[in-house]
């Protein structure tokens, strides 16, 4: 749609972890509304294979508002994620803001 900015990331639902923890494949214009329980952990990134892994702090619990494709345009969703799911979304949202490891 002309004049509409959309930021999104897509998850591969063939992965058993992704199938178990994420109902949707695409997160359009995701926004973290709330985060709690900041913890540090090792992360790697497929966008920069030369960095290896780095220790980075991310929320262990987040509430995210995002859009998914619907029958008549985009449908808004709000969902809570914990653990690795929260870390994955935090990582991807950082990319959408132009931040990389």
Buried (B, 14 or more C-beta within 10 A) or exposed (E): EEEEEEBBBEBEEEEEEBEEBBEBBEBBBBBBEEBEEEEEEEBEBEEEEEEEEEEBEBBBBBBBBBBBEEEEEBEEBEBEBBEEBBBBBBBBBBBBEEEEB
